[in-house]
Amino acid sequence: MQETFYLWIGVAFVAIILLSIFLIYFPVLLWISARVSGVRISLLQLFLMRIRNVPPHVITRAMIESHKADLQLTRDELEAHYLAGGHVEQVVHALVSASKANIDLPFQMATAIDLAGRDVFQAVQMSVNPKVIDTPPVTAVAKDGIQLIAKARVTVRASIKQLVGGAGEETVLARVGEGIVSSIGSSESHKSVLENPDSISKLVLRKGLDAGTAFEILSIDIADIDIGRNIGAVLQMDQAQADKNIAQAKAEERRAMAVASEQEMKALAQQARAKVIEAEAEVPKAIAEAFRSGNLGIMDYYHLKNIQADTSMRESIAKPLEVKPKNHEKDA
């Protein structure tokens, strides 16, 4: 009797294990849910999904959702997209939302958008409900040299046909920033920009900045404009400082050249003075030699000394007299 009891326990244990394995590979409850929802799928197909490493609940729920939305999607299409690395549930959500919003979105395009790395469901939502993007502060300088810092709000709507291969938000923001800089830079005065900020948005919108992007720009609104530095004055100051430095360098160069020329003249004068002294030193020798040779007599020598004395006297008379201070001025 006891052996029979243990036998039944073993049989029940094995049956539970087999039933668990069966339910793992044959999701009966999921199959029942699909059948109740009107989706025709067999237990064998659910089992084969397990073999192909495809989660049956993902494909089944996607088929139920598409069937309820009256979309003609097949199991093979959904499995192929999952095996390609796509997000089946997001694609089906996007297709249902597009169908309800009367947006033409074929299954092939939706899967291509999803495989391109974009959130196709969010893109459909942006097509229905446009998105507002705040640009970072854009700095530009008007023609009068005043710096302006502008912030803009760009309202965009996703373009379904351009999501594959179209540029993203970063490109839109970069183009809008470029347009703001161009508009402010072409203004004659910063006051005109402050008085009519809508002129910036109108000019930017006319440029068609959304070409080649995944978005359609609906509006560009200037949210704030602040006045920055006076760039023109700063540039003029820098230029004046540079001109001053150049003038100082040239003056220093001229001064150095003048000093060098003066030193050169002094050296030449010293050389000339040395030659004069050398020549004067030869005069007594010449006179002595003239005495020895008999070419110069004593009277001739006295006559020469008289001439030198007269010359010295004339030079002293020709010099201006120095004004000597009076005695009381000295005492003071």
Helices and strands as residue ranges (DSSP letters): H 2-25, H 28-36, H 43-51, H 56-68, H 75-83, H 88-100, H 107-115, H 120-128, E 131-134, E 138-141, E 146-158, G 160-162, H 169-185, H 190-195, H 198-206, E 215-230, H 231-293, H 298-318, H 327-331
